[in-house]
Amino acid sequence: MNIAKMMKQAQQMQKKMAEMQEELAQREVEASVGGGKVTVRANAGGDVLEIKIDPAVVDPDDVEMLEDLVLSGVKQAIEEGKAINQEEMGKLTAGMGLPPGLGL
């Protein structure tokens, strides 16, 4: 394989990966914790888009519980987004001899 052909393939792969990352930024996941008391919406690009909190869990005497619920919801949403990201990037790099998760 000559260098020019390899460079062209690398450029095509880079373009496909950029397109995939844009698509993943549009795919959303939602995580709900505490029996639906805290809901976190994120995208597969790793950005948290929205957090909703049921007023019933807002207790000034137990702020720690609310903090734990929010943290748990954010972690869960981000993990779900990462899983989608890795799956889609894996499809893109499949069969090319590239390691899984390349470009993440």
N, C-alpha and C positions, 0 to 999 in steps of 0.2 A: 504494500500500500504506500502510495507516495504522500509526501508531506501536504501538498495542496488538498488532496482528497480528505486527509485526516483533519485539516484545519476547517474545511467546509462542513464536515460532519460535526465537529466540535461547535461550530457556530450555530448549526441547526439545533443541536441539543440544547445549547444555551438559550436559544430563542424559545424552544418548547418548554424549557423549565421556567422561564420568565412568564410565559403564557399560563402555565399551570399554577404558578404562585398567585397570579392575578385572579384566576378562577377560584382558587382555594380561599382567597380573601373574601370572596362573595358567598362561600358556603358557610352556613351558620349551624351551630349546635346549641343545645339548651340543656343545662343541668339543673335539677331541682333537688334540694336537700331539706332535711328537717320536716319531712312530710309535706313538702310544697311551700314551706314558710319562706324559703329563700330560693330565688330562681336567677340563674346567671345565663346570659346569652353571649356567645363568643363566636368568632369565625375560625376556620381551619388554618388561618394564618397566625393564630395565637393572640389575637386582640380581643379583649373583653369589651363587649358592645353595650351591655346593659345589665344592671342588677336590680331586681325587684325584691322588696322585703315586705312581708305581711306585717302590718302594724301590731298584730298579736304577739310577735316575738320581740317587740321593742320594750324591754323592761329595764328601766334605769338602775335597778338593783342587780341586774345580771347582764351587764354589757359583754362580759366574757363569752357567754353562750352565743350571742349574736355575732361577735367577732369570729368565733369558731365556725358558725354556720356559713358566714360569708366566705371565709377562707376555704372551707371545704367545697362550697359551690364553685368558686373560681378555679380551684385545682381540678375539679372534676370536668368542668367545661373545657379548660385548656387541654387536659389529657385526651378528651374526646376529639378535639380539634386536631391535636398532634397525630392521633391514630389515623384520622382521615388523610392528613397530609402525608404521612409515611406510606399509607396504602397507595395513594395516587402517584406519588413520586416513584414508588417501587414499580408501578405499572409502566411508568415512563422509561425507567432505566432497565427494565427486565430484558434479558437476552443480550445486553450490551457488555456484560462482564463487569459492570460497575457495582460497587458495594451498595447495599440497601441504605436509603436515607441520604444519599448523595445530594448535596445542595441545600440541606436543611440547616 
